[in-house]
Amino acid sequence: MQKPTVEFKTWDEVDSALRRMGEIDIAVEGIQGDMTLEVNELKAQAETKAEGLKKERQLIEKAITLFCEERKDEFAKTRSRELTFGVVAYRVTTKIVIRSIKACVAAMEALKLDKYLRIEKKPDKEIMLNLDDNTLAKVGASRKTEDSLRIEPAMEKIKEAA
């Protein structure tokens, strides 16, 4: 731990430092709050500006799709058509459509198709606090107890004093 440039000699100095920490936190929150408001306003303005362009792009894309669908027979031999400003192409895609995830998982488990299920298992550290040290050691875990210092400015009092 790096040695601080300020050293305290009395509890009153520590109390004053806590007040200053709270004042700093309040100032930082204000700055961040203002920044968030400004960013949100800029995002809204940008979205409004881009809205017309996005709609125009969607219309063009729909028109190109309709044009290509009407000439799908031209894509029978060559699946793509390279133009000066881009490519239009058909490609075969395959996807799985699941009506109900819950029902699908239940059916897969019943059919012993577990290897097709994605299961995320992680230790629950909070519940593991209830295990004894011997059991924790068996599972490759251990209990770590620390005496950590909590520094917490009294924000309400600091706001009142400001």
N, C-alpha and C positions, 0 to 999 in steps of 0.2 A: 504494500500500500504506500502510495506516494505521500510524503509528509506535507501537510497543508502549510500554506504561507501564513495563516492566521493561527494564533494559539490563544486559548482562553484560560483565564486564571480564576474566574469566579463563576458561580451559577447564574448571576445576573447577566454576565457577558454571553453565556450560552442561551439564556432566555431571549436576549436581544437578537442573537443570531437566528434563533428559531423564528422570531418575528420577521426578520429580514428574509429568511427562506420563504416564508408564507407570502410576503409582499412580492418576491420574485415570481413565485408560482402564479399569483393572481395576475401579474403583468404579462407573463408568458401566455396564460390562458386567454387573456384579452387579445393579445397579438395573434394567437392562433385562431381565435374565434373570428376576428376581423378578416384574416386570411381566408378562412373557410367560406365566409359570406362572399368575399370577392371572387373566389374561385368558382363557387356555385353560380354566381351571377354571370361570370364569363362563360361557363359551360352552357348555361341557358341561352345566352346570346349566340354562341357558336352553333348550338343545336337549331335555333331559329333560322340562322343564316343558311345552314346546311339542309334544312328540311326540304326546300324547293328542289335543290339539286338531287337529293336522295329520291324524291318522288319521280323526277325526270329520268333518273337512271333506271328505276324500276319499270317505268313505262317503256323505255327503250329495250330493256331486257325482255319484257313480255312480248314486244313486237318482234324481236329477233327470234324468240322461241317459237312464236306462231309461224313466222316465215320458214324456219327450219322444219317445223312439224309438217307443214304443207309440202315440203320437198324432201321428206325423210327417205324416199326411194333413192335419192342421189347419194345418200350415206351408206348404201348397201355394201359397196365394195371398199370404199375408203371411208373410215369412220370419222375423219376430220377434214375440215376445209380451211386451209391457211389463206388468209386474206392479208391485205397490206397492213391493216391496223389491228390484227388479232387473229384468233382461231376460234372456230365453232366446231364442236366435236360431240359425238355421242360415245358414251362408254358404258359398258355393262357394269352395273353395280349390284351387289347382293347385300341385303341387310336382314336382320332378324327383327320381326315385329312381335312384341309381347303384349297381349291384351291385359294381363294382370300379373305383375311381378310376384305378388304373394302366392298366387295359385301356381305359377310356373315354378317357383322355388320349392313349394310343397310337393309338386309332382316329380320334380327332379330328384328330391331327397327320397321319395318313395321308390323311384326307379333306380336308386343307387348311382345317380349321375353326379356325384359330389365333385368330381374333377372339373365339371363344367360350371361350378359355382365359384364366385369370387368372394372369399371370406376374409375380412380384415380382423385379425385378433391382436390385441395389444394389452399389456398388463395394466390393470386399474390400480394405480399407486395409492389412491385414496383408500380403497377397500383393503389393499394389502397392508395398511397400517394395523389392521386387526390380527394379522398373522404373527406367530411367535418367531423369535430370531432363528431358531433351529429350522423351521419350515422355510423361512426366507433364504437361509443359506442353501437349502436343498434346491431351490429354484434359481440360484445364482443372483440373489438380491441381498441387500443388507439394510439395516436401519441406520440412518445418520441423524444424530441429534445435535443441533447447533444452538448456541446461545447468541442469537443475532440481535443486534441493536436496532430498534425502531426509532426513527426520527420523524416526528409528525407535528408540523406546525398547526396550531389551533386556528384554522382559517376563519371561522366565524368571528372570533375575538379580534383577529388582525383586520378583517374587513370593517368591523365596528370602529376600531381605533383610527382607521384611515380617513 
